[in-house]
Structure formats: structure tokens, C-alpha cells
Amino acid sequence: ERTVEEIAADLILLLGKKYNHLIIVVDYDGTDARRFAEIMNASGYYNIHYFAGGYDRYVALKGDDFVPETGGCDGC
């Protein structure tokens, strides 16, 4: 299992100086997503969006017709 900090560090390496790259983060309750957004923002990235209410809030915003993608997660 990887930490939020490790994942953010990897993304920073991948994005380089593309500070305006759109980043959307969702997790179960919003705690890790918020921490991730804070790390990315402190590193200069500013087009970051996360759902403070977590995944349940994201689903509610998508509406009744929302069907989540499913499948395995390599490296999660």
C-alpha cells in the first residue's frame, strides 16, 4: 500500500511543470483527497478538484443514472 505522499510525488514527476494540468481526486470520505490536493497545491499545481464529501458525494452529484466504472486497480 502506498501513501498519499508517495502517490503525489510520483504524479509530480510525471507532470513536471504542467502546473495547470487538470487533476480530479476522489476517495471514500475525502480525507486523503484533501491531503493529496494540499500537497499538489503546495508544489505549484492549481487545477485540482476533489470531493470533500468523498465518493458518496460524487455519486450523489452525478445523479440517478450514474453507473460507476468497475475493475481491478493495478498498483493500488
Secondary structure by P-SEA (a helix, b strand, c coil): cccaaaaaaaaaaaaccccccbbbbbcccaaaaaaaaaaaaaacccccccccccaaaaaaaacccbbbbbbbbccc
